[in-house]
């Protein structure tokens, strides 16, 4: 009997001290106990490194700490790949450091893959988790989106490619909900490490696109994880920056290259991909047009402000010139009056008296 764990659980993290302990706790609380937990540090600079090291020290038989050479930050995809390469289990489960699993997640998913040996992956529903904040306004915002495909069903490849986001309308699975066969990973390959930074938004979609195209996937109706909603999420940051369509187009171009390399001949799949590319390009152009128009409106407003200020300055200048002319006229009048006074008898008498006073004062 093998001493290797059946399931390798991989948590990748980067500066996740606020949530990491809760994620780890949800793994250690699983009813399926034949597991190992790999904590992959993507170059954290906060307290999360010490949190992970403490768990590895406390549970050495189950928990391992991993990092890139030199404690380098290499992105989520590279960190997941590091965990996968180090994994010993027959099954691979991913958990984002800000999400949590429900306690029967692994037990029920392993049962499904054991019952369907042809399936390379299983996923179900996820709870979009707002109430973790404990704010009154978030108390009733938790919800479980419908998957949009038939549940408790095994889908042969490439069926989900056309049904599920980002090419289809159905809800994409959360990475934290996936359970994969290690053998399936060996067949389809690992995560695309080029998708980092803002492009990390689609690193899970590149991987899932490969799975949908090559592996049977079982879609269940159960909910097994809580997908934490907060403003520091990658998706929130990209949307805040207005770059979601740019990132999506990069993914679609990658997908076209991948389809070509795989020799995909499914005309429906190619047609759908081209439609999504054109749709995304149009959205980028529409957004750019709106931004250009906004810039033009801003410039027009600025020009009008400058013209108004210039007009006001000209009016003030004219008033100043008019005032100056009046002052000059008054100065000339006073000069003339002074000259007239200097030529008078009174002026000469005043000067004479002044000289007499000066002489007497000596």
C-alpha positions in Angstrom: 0.0 0.0 0.0 1.4 3.4 -1.0 2.2 5.9 1.7 1.8 8.8 -0.7 -1.1 11.2 -0.1 -4.1 10.8 -2.4 -4.7 14.5 -2.8 -2.1 17.3 -3.1 -3.7 20.6 -2.1 -1.9 23.7 -3.4 -2.3 27.2 -1.9 -0.3 29.9 -3.7 0.0 33.2 -1.9 1.5 36.7 -2.1 1.1 39.1 0.8 -2.0 37.3 2.0 -1.6 37.5 5.8 -5.2 38.7 6.3 -6.7 35.5 4.8 -4.0 32.8 4.6 -4.6 31.2 7.9 -8.3 30.8 7.2 -7.6 29.2 3.8 -5.1 26.8 5.4 -7.5 25.9 8.2 -10.2 25.0 5.7 -7.8 22.4 4.1 -6.8 20.9 7.4 -10.5 20.6 8.4 -11.4 18.4 5.4 -13.2 15.2 6.1 -10.9 13.6 3.5 -7.7 13.3 5.5 -5.4 11.5 3.0 -3.9 14.7 1.7 -0.8 17.0 1.7 -0.8 20.7 1.7 1.8 22.7 -0.3 2.1 26.3 0.6 3.8 28.2 -2.3 5.1 31.6 -1.5 5.2 34.0 -4.5 7.7 36.4 -2.9 5.6 37.7 0.0 6.9 40.7 2.0 4.3 40.8 4.7 3.6 38.3 7.6 2.2 35.6 5.4 5.6 33.9 4.9 5.9 33.4 8.7 2.3 32.1 8.9 3.1 29.5 6.2 6.3 28.5 7.9 4.6 28.1 11.3 2.0 25.7 9.8 4.8 23.7 8.0 6.6 23.4 11.3 3.5 22.5 13.2 2.3 19.8 10.7 5.4 18.5 9.1 3.8 15.3 8.0 1.1 17.2 6.0 2.3 20.7 5.2 5.2 21.8 3.1 6.5 25.3 2.4 7.8 26.1 -1.1 9.2 29.3 -2.6 10.9 30.4 -5.8 14.7 30.8 -5.8 15.7 33.9 -4.0 12.2 34.4 -2.7 11.3 35.8 -6.1 7.9 37.0 -7.2 7.1 35.1 -10.4 3.3 35.2 -10.6 0.4 33.0 -9.7 0.8 30.6 -12.7 4.5 30.0 -12.0 3.7 29.4 -8.3 0.9 26.9 -9.1 3.3 25.1 -11.5 5.9 24.9 -8.7 3.3 23.3 -6.4 2.2 20.9 -9.1 5.7 19.7 -9.9 6.3 19.1 -6.2 3.0 17.3 -5.6 2.9 13.6 -4.7 -0.8 13.0 -4.9 -2.9 11.3 -7.5 -5.3 14.3 -7.5 -4.5 18.0 -7.5 -6.7 20.6 -5.8 -6.1 24.3 -6.0 -7.1 26.9 -3.4 -6.5 30.6 -3.7 -5.2 32.1 -0.5 -8.3 34.4 0.0 -10.8 31.6 -0.5 -12.0 28.7 1.7 -13.2 25.2 1.2 -16.3 23.6 2.8 -15.3 20.6 4.8 -16.6 17.8 2.5 -15.1 19.3 -0.7 -12.3 16.8 -1.2 -14.3 13.8 0.0 -17.1 14.3 -2.4 -15.0 15.3 -5.4 -12.7 12.3 -4.9 -15.7 10.1 -4.9 -16.9 11.6 -8.2 -13.5 11.1 -9.9 -13.3 7.6 -8.5 -16.7 6.8 -9.9 -15.8 8.4 -13.3 -12.2 7.2 -14.1 -12.4 8.7 -17.6 -12.9 12.2 -16.2 -9.8 14.4 -16.0 -11.4 17.1 -13.8 -14.5 17.8 -11.7 -15.9 21.2 -10.6 -19.2 22.4 -9.1 -20.7 25.7 -7.9 -19.0 28.4 -5.8 -20.5 30.7 -3.2 -19.7 34.4 -4.0 -18.8 35.4 -0.5 -19.5 38.9 0.6 -20.6 38.5 4.2 -17.1 37.7 5.4 -16.7 41.4 6.1 -19.4 41.2 8.8 -20.7 44.5 7.6 -24.5 44.9 7.7 -24.7 45.9 4.1 -22.9 42.6 3.0 -24.9 40.3 5.3 -27.4 39.2 2.5 -25.2 39.5 -0.6 -23.8 36.0 -0.6 -25.1 34.0 -3.6 -24.3 30.9 -5.7 -24.5 31.7 -9.4 -26.1 29.1 -11.6 -23.5 27.3 -13.7 -25.5 27.5 -16.9 -24.8 24.0 -18.0 -26.4 20.7 -17.1 -25.1 19.5 -13.7 -24.1 16.0 -12.6 -23.0 15.4 -16.2 -19.8 14.2 -17.8 -18.9 16.5 -20.8 -16.7 15.1 -23.5 -14.1 17.4 -25.0 -14.4 20.0 -26.5 -18.1 20.5 -25.5 -17.4 22.9 -22.6 -15.2 25.1 -24.8 -18.3 26.5 -26.5 -20.5 26.4 -23.5 -18.5 28.0 -20.7 -17.0 31.5 -20.3 -14.9 33.0 -21.9 -16.2 31.7 -25.2 -19.6 30.5 -24.0 -22.3 32.1 -21.8 -22.1 29.7 -18.8 -20.3 30.6 -15.6 -16.7 29.7 -15.4 -15.6 27.6 -12.4 -13.5 29.2 -9.7 -9.9 27.8 -9.5 -10.5 27.0 -5.8 -13.3 24.6 -6.8 -11.3 22.4 -9.2 -10.1 18.8 -8.5 -7.8 17.4 -11.3 -6.2 14.1 -12.0 -2.4 14.4 -11.9 -2.4 12.3 -15.1 -4.6 14.8 -16.9 -2.2 17.6 -16.0 0.6 15.6 -17.5 -1.4 15.3 -20.7 -2.6 19.0 -21.1 0.4 20.8 -19.6 0.7 23.3 -16.8 -0.4 27.0 -16.3 0.8 29.6 -18.8 3.4 31.6 -16.9 3.4 34.5 -19.4 0.0 35.5 -18.0 1.1 37.6 -15.0 0.6 41.2 -13.8 -2.8 42.3 -15.0 -2.9 39.4 -17.5 -3.0 37.1 -14.5 -6.8 37.6 -14.7 -6.8 34.9 -17.4 -4.2 32.5 -16.2 -6.8 30.1 -15.0 -8.8 30.5 -18.2 -5.7 29.5 -20.3 -5.4 26.4 -18.3 -9.1 25.5 -18.4 -9.2 26.1 -22.1 -6.6 23.3 -22.5 -8.6 21.0 -20.2 -11.9 21.6 -22.0 -10.3 20.9 -25.4 -8.6 17.6 -24.3 -10.2 16.1 -21.2 -13.7 14.8 -20.2 -14.9 17.0 -17.3 -17.6 16.2 -14.7 -19.8 19.1 -13.7 -21.5 18.7 -10.4 -24.3 20.7 -8.8 -22.8 20.9 -5.3 -21.2 24.0 -3.8 -17.8 23.2 -2.3 -16.0 26.6 -1.8 -16.5 30.2 -0.8 -15.1 32.7 -3.3 -14.2 35.8 -1.3 -15.2 39.1 -2.8 -13.0 42.1 -2.0 -11.5 45.1 -3.8 -7.9 43.8 -3.9 -8.9 40.9 -6.1 -7.1 40.8 -9.5 -10.4 41.0 -11.3 -11.4 44.1 -9.3 -8.0 45.8 -9.9 -8.2 45.2 -13.7 -11.7 46.5 -14.0 -10.9 49.5 -11.9 -8.0 50.2 -14.3 -10.4 49.8 -17.3 -8.2 47.1 -18.8 -10.5 44.1 -18.8 -11.0 44.1 -22.6 -7.3 44.5 -23.3 -6.5 41.5 -21.1 -9.4 39.5 -22.7 -8.1 40.2 -26.2 -4.6 39.0 -25.2 -6.2 35.8 -24.0 -8.2 35.3 -27.1 -5.2 35.8 -29.3 -3.3 33.2 -27.2 -6.3 30.8 -27.5 -6.2 31.2 -31.3 -2.5 30.3 -31.4 -3.2 27.3 -29.1 -6.0 26.0 -31.3 -3.8 26.3 -34.3 -0.9 24.5 -32.6 -3.3 21.7 -31.5 -4.7 21.3 -35.0 -8.2 22.2 -34.0 -10.5 21.7 -37.0 -13.9 22.4 -35.3 -15.4 25.2 -37.5 -17.9 26.1 -34.8 -15.2 26.6 -32.3 -13.1 28.7 -34.7 -16.2 30.8 -35.6 -17.0 31.4 -32.0 -13.5 32.4 -31.2 -13.4 34.9 -34.1 -16.7 36.4 -33.0 -15.4 36.9 -29.5 -12.2 38.5 -30.9 -14.2 41.0 -33.0 -16.6 41.7 -30.1 -13.7 42.5 -27.8 -11.9 44.6 -30.4 -15.1 46.6 -30.9 -15.4 47.1 -27.1 -11.9 48.4 -26.9 -12.4 50.7 -29.8 -15.7 51.9 -28.3 -14.0 52.6 -25.0 -11.1 54.4 -26.8 -13.6 56.5 -28.7 -15.4 57.4 -25.4 -12.1 58.3 -23.9 -11.1 60.4 -26.9 -14.4 62.2 -26.8 -14.0 62.8 -23.2 -10.5 64.2 -23.8 -11.9 66.4 -26.6 -14.6 67.7 -24.3 -12.1 68.4 -21.6 -9.9 70.3 -24.1 -12.9 72.2 -25.4 -13.8 73.2 -21.9 -10.3 74.3 -21.2 -10.1 76.4 -24.4 -13.4 78.1 -23.5 -12.1 78.8 -20.0 -9.0 80.3 -21.5 -10.9 82.4 -24.0 -13.2 83.7 -21.2 -10.2 84.5 -19.0 -8.5 86.3 -22.0 -11.6 88.3 -22.7 -11.8 89.3 -19.0 -8.2 90.3 -19.1 -8.7 92.4 -22.1 -11.6 94.2 -20.4 -9.5 94.8 -17.4 -6.7 96.1 -19.6 -9.0 98.5 -21.4 -10.3 99.8 -18.1 -6.8 100.3 -16.8 -5.8 102.2 -19.9 -8.8 104.4 -19.6 -8.0 105.1 -16.0 -4.4 105.8 -16.9 -5.5 108.3 -19.5 -7.6 110.1 -16.9 -4.7 110.1 -14.5 -2.3 111.5 -17.1 -4.8 114.3 -17.9 -5.1 115.1 -14.2 -1.2 115.2 -13.9 -1.0 117.6 -16.9 -3.7 119.8 -15.4 -1.9 119.9 -12.1 1.5 120.7 -13.8 -0.1 123.5 -15.7 -1.7 124.8 -12.5 1.7 124.6 -10.7 3.5 126.4 -13.6 0.8 129.1 -13.5 1.3 129.5 -9.7 5.1 129.7 -10.1 4.7 132.7 -12.4 2.5 134.6 -10.1 3.3 137.6 -7.8 2.3 135.5 -4.8 4.8 132.8 -5.7 7.7 135.2 -6.1 6.7 136.9 -2.8 6.6 133.5 -1.1 10.1 132.6 -2.4 11.5 136.0 -1.1 10.0 135.5 2.3 11.6 132.1 2.4 15.0 133.4 1.7 14.6 136.1 4.4 13.7 133.5 7.0 16.6 131.4 6.0 19.0 134.4 6.5 17.6 135.4 9.8 17.8 131.8 11.1 21.6 131.8 10.7 
